[in-house]
């Protein structure tokens, strides 16, 4: 599994070639760049790689020891070089290797979580920047509309049908919108900084270009299968499931404390004639039953704690899924209401108010109220679209765990094979425990 990830993420023991970020780069290109370049992902990868290597360490025998024993009176009377080694019970080495292997699985899912979180960190400022441009567009259109209303007010003043107060009100409203445009345009800088940081770019690097084309997250939140997919694929749950298996392995290891360990050695008296060989054999005596019982009880408590954390995470995942699903439905309903009903009526109300003001049947305050209502609804439409896209990205990446194209993680086939191996290991464990 590590080799499969390394071939994509760090091929040839070096950094992967990053895609080029230019004006024609798609959102997928930016996601790939971030997943391969983000230091948080790199740290999680090396944590995973180190955990995999620890499996070999845990299953290996201790290093042998060279010894030298001398008898010295007035001269050296005996020289006994020797070779000694410790031999743990074979079952202990196997269980330690199992625990290290399961820990590496947990570290892998930590790596996968970092990849998905990085993808979400890219999508969030991407959507915010896109819809910031939409808000700027709405405000600029409103500013142009206010210029027309100011001209209409001046015409009415010249015709003696209105006072200069109407013109001043139009100018005040234009000043307010101009300031809002400046503030919105200035807010682009922190958003760009977040986008740049999500890509793993340093402060001295030039700012990346923005994707030229808007891309939504393709996921169907109405599917009843979606939550089941989240339970099956969410990497946080997978990591906690691995922690439970690691704790269960700890119980098996604690039970081996009842078994003795050995040490073997051989020494030879090089000055004797003929050479004298002295073999040695030692064995530990696991007689402290209260200590063994405490080790087993501690491992069982850790297993119960891991299982409780897993249950808590499953409950929290259900809450997050319900909350994001509600926010998606809420944003969708609001968007439908605004686009299908409220905006057409607000535009119609503005035209009626403008016509009424031109004919002297309505005052300028009613006309400004109609303009403000239209502006608020247009901005509410942009806000609803922003919220819906952020919810879709959150569900897809952080809850269901659907990786973007080009993500440096294990393929579905590899994960399926790993699940089959895990099921087989679990069955073997159950059989072993029954026999024991």
WOLINJO-V586042 format. One record per backbone hydrogen bond with DSSP energy under -1.0 kcal/mol. NH is the residue of the N-H (numbers start at 0). CO is the residue of the C=O. Records with the same first field share a line. If there is no record, write none. Layout:
NH = CO + CO
This chain:
4 = 0
5 = 1
6 = 2
8 = 4
9 = 5
12 = 9
13 = 10
24 = 21
29 = 25
30 = 26
31 = 27
32 = 28
33 = 29
34 = 30
35 = 31
36 = 32
37 = 33
41 = 37
42 = 38
43 = 39
44 = 40
45 = 41
46 = 42
47 = 43
48 = 44
49 = 45
50 = 46
51 = 47
52 = 48
53 = 49
54 = 51
56 = 52
57 = 53
58 = 54
64 = 83
66 = 81
68 = 79
70 = 77
72 = 74
76 = 70
77 = 70
79 = 68
81 = 66
82 = 265
83 = 64
84 = 263
86 = 261
91 = 88
92 = 88
93 = 89
94 = 90
95 = 91
96 = 92
97 = 93
98 = 94
99 = 95
100 = 96
101 = 97
102 = 98
103 = 99
104 = 100
105 = 101
106 = 102
107 = 103
108 = 104
109 = 105
110 = 106
111 = 107
112 = 108
113 = 109
114 = 110
115 = 111
116 = 112
117 = 113
118 = 114
119 = 115
120 = 116
121 = 117
122 = 118
123 = 119
125 = 121
126 = 122
127 = 123
128 = 124
129 = 125
130 = 126
131 = 127
132 = 128
133 = 129
134 = 130
135 = 131
136 = 132
137 = 133
138 = 134
139 = 135
140 = 136
141 = 137
142 = 138
143 = 139
144 = 140
145 = 141
146 = 142
147 = 143
148 = 144
149 = 145
150 = 146
151 = 147
152 = 148
153 = 149
154 = 150
155 = 151
156 = 152
157 = 153
158 = 154
159 = 156
160 = 155
165 = 162
167 = 163
168 = 164
169 = 165
170 = 166
171 = 167
172 = 168
173 = 169
174 = 170
175 = 171
176 = 172
177 = 173
178 = 174
179 = 175
180 = 176
181 = 177
182 = 178
183 = 179
184 = 180
185 = 181
186 = 182
188 = 185
190 = 186
191 = 187
192 = 188
193 = 189
194 = 190
195 = 191
196 = 192
197 = 193
198 = 194
199 = 196
200 = 195
204 = 201
218 = 216
222 = 219
228 = 224
229 = 225
230 = 226
231 = 227
232 = 228
233 = 229
237 = 233
238 = 234
239 = 235
240 = 236
241 = 237
242 = 238
243 = 239
244 = 240
245 = 241
246 = 242
247 = 243
248 = 244
249 = 245
250 = 246
251 = 247
252 = 248
253 = 249
254 = 250
256 = 253
257 = 254
258 = 255
261 = 86
262 = 281
263 = 84
264 = 279
265 = 82
266 = 277
267 = 80
268 = 275
269 = 78 + 267
277 = 266
279 = 264
281 = 262
283 = 260
286 = 284
288 = 286
291 = 287
292 = 288
293 = 289
294 = 290
295 = 291
296 = 292
297 = 293
298 = 294
299 = 295
300 = 296
301 = 297
302 = 298
303 = 299
304 = 300
305 = 301
306 = 302
307 = 303
308 = 304
309 = 305
310 = 306
311 = 307
312 = 308
313 = 309
314 = 310
315 = 311
316 = 312
317 = 313
318 = 314
319 = 315
320 = 316
321 = 317
322 = 318
323 = 319
324 = 320
325 = 321
326 = 322
327 = 323
328 = 324
329 = 325
330 = 326
331 = 327
332 = 328
333 = 329
334 = 330
335 = 331
336 = 332
337 = 333
338 = 334
339 = 335
340 = 336
341 = 336
342 = 337
344 = 340
345 = 341
346 = 342
347 = 343
348 = 344
349 = 345
350 = 346
351 = 347
352 = 348
353 = 349
354 = 350
355 = 351
356 = 352
357 = 353
358 = 354
360 = 355
361 = 355
366 = 362
367 = 363
368 = 364
369 = 365
370 = 366
371 = 367
372 = 368
373 = 369
374 = 370
375 = 371
376 = 372
377 = 373
378 = 374
379 = 375
380 = 376
381 = 377
382 = 378
383 = 379
384 = 380
385 = 381
386 = 382
387 = 383
388 = 384
389 = 385
390 = 386
391 = 387
392 = 388
393 = 389
394 = 390
395 = 391
396 = 392
397 = 393
398 = 393
399 = 394
401 = 395
406 = 403
408 = 406
414 = 410
415 = 411
416 = 412
417 = 413
418 = 414
419 = 415
420 = 416
421 = 417
422 = 418
423 = 419
424 = 420
425 = 421
426 = 422
427 = 423
428 = 424
429 = 425
430 = 426
431 = 427
432 = 428
433 = 429
434 = 430
435 = 431
